[in-house]
Amino acid sequence: MRAQSTSGDNLVSDEQIICRVLGGHTDDFRVLLQRYQERTFRLAYRILGTYDDGQDAVQETFLRVYQALPGYRHEGKLWPWIRRIATNVCLKRLPSEPKPDELDDSIESADLVETQVLGRIELANVGKAIGGLPTRYRLAIIVRYQEELTCREIAEELGEKVTTIKVRLHRAERMLAERLKVLMNDEV
């Protein structure tokens, strides 16, 4: 029995769909795909930077989601679980980068950088500047500000220490501020 493709699909919970898929109604998985593929693509596109890479990552993500459904623990919402899988898929697709430098003692307030720089620029410049950041910094900015995760949540998802994430975010914000200054000067 197939789930009908109507607005009624929104009335069926993720948990119910997962139970149906695990019970042998594998066609019902498409409902989860329809619910989460756009969000997953936006995340993948922000991390990987190209449409094609984003599409490939979405396909791989949902293949992994399908394969991992029997191990899903039904704790809370489904999106954080899918987001974690998507983030891991994207990270594996990125070229490796050198290890981060040792921690800086000169950490400034992230709010100050955000207030002074991000408050005065156009959204298009932000996207362009974020896209030019090194991978680990781009990912930190994306999951913190666009996915609205806390430093603790980011650390858990990436298997890092909270202090490492805070430092990475601070550095990413400084680099972003510098990139935005350059972009703003180029437009004047």
Secondary structure as UniProt FT lines:
FT   HELIX           7..11
FT   HELIX           14..22
FT   TURN            23..24
FT   HELIX           26..28
FT   HELIX           29..48
FT   HELIX           51..68
FT   HELIX           69..71
FT   HELIX           78..93
FT   HELIX           110..116
FT   HELIX           118..120
FT   HELIX           123..131
FT   HELIX           135..141
FT   HELIX           142..146
FT   HELIX           151..158
FT   HELIX           162..187
//
